[in-house]
């Protein structure tokens, strides 16, 4: 009991010496969170014009969405909230970001001395605002439900999630390998690119143009209804489910191609990766050039004019009418529609869809 009392007195003495003999401004002050509920570090409200431009340049996670039209029917309010889930050093109660609304709305960090990795920022802007957002390091960006003239989002290692966007021009880029996800429908002139192992996935794209590029990352697209589309990768695998209108594909490395429903035209330059393509309809002249193996599945009633050239071996379903060249390296049919030219250094294997398969695939063309 006496030993315990001596220990308690020693602790109390050390506490007094720290608190009363040390200047207050030299003691690091930290906000400690007692639960997992985020703490609001800054809460900013600004009156703005209903239409304008928002520039964001921050080093942490950012979420961008429109203001609630029921709470702000005049579309003249900008809301910015800064959150943290852990301990954040507070230096003289200084602010972490600045919000300037003089000409354009500009949101930037003014605290460059502290570790801000655990901070996230939620920004609510009028729905029609143009967006130019940039994060550095591992800062992610989530943007949704905006109807803008231009939307430009750039990250480095951070991921981008975009959902239900409409814009004349939409550009999403991750320069150091962040992945990009497009949820729901994205409509406009769309450009998406990422580097290194960053991947791209999209549910539904509509508009005038779609341009997706990766280095080693895979691309997965659910449905694409853009008038003109370009898919480019080095070593990534392309999984394109419902591919409509006119498409260009360039695979410059060992990436593979899998199109589960082609209803449109296709210009494809491939290397040694495997290509699997299920054709519903060829609407304009198309050509595939490859060094690798190609598997085609075509409908029974295809009207395209087929020219299939393999420098290794042609394996054609016997139910498909047509004729071989004398050296059996080329196969053509009697189609009178658009030309479909397929050429490779490897094997071409062609199968014919059953009636049930054609019926299922035909649904993707509607």
Secondary structure as UniProt FT lines:
FT   HELIX           2..21
FT   HELIX           24..26
FT   STRAND          30..31
FT   STRAND          39..47
FT   STRAND          53..58
FT   STRAND          61..66
FT   TURN            69..71
FT   TURN            73..74
FT   STRAND          77..84
FT   STRAND          88..89
FT   TURN            92..93
FT   STRAND          97..100
FT   STRAND          105..109
FT   TURN            117..118
FT   STRAND          119..125
FT   TURN            127..128
FT   STRAND          130..135
FT   TURN            137..138
FT   STRAND          141..144
FT   STRAND          147..155
FT   STRAND          160..174
FT   TURN            175..176
FT   STRAND          180..194
FT   TURN            196..197
FT   STRAND          200..213
FT   STRAND          219..224
FT   STRAND          228..233
FT   STRAND          238..251
FT   STRAND          257..269
FT   STRAND          275..282
FT   STRAND          286..290
FT   STRAND          294..298
FT   TURN            300..301
FT   STRAND          305..310
FT   STRAND          313..316
FT   TURN            318..319
FT   STRAND          323..324
FT   TURN            326..327
FT   STRAND          330..332
FT   STRAND          339..344
FT   STRAND          347..352
FT   HELIX           355..362
FT   HELIX           363..365
//
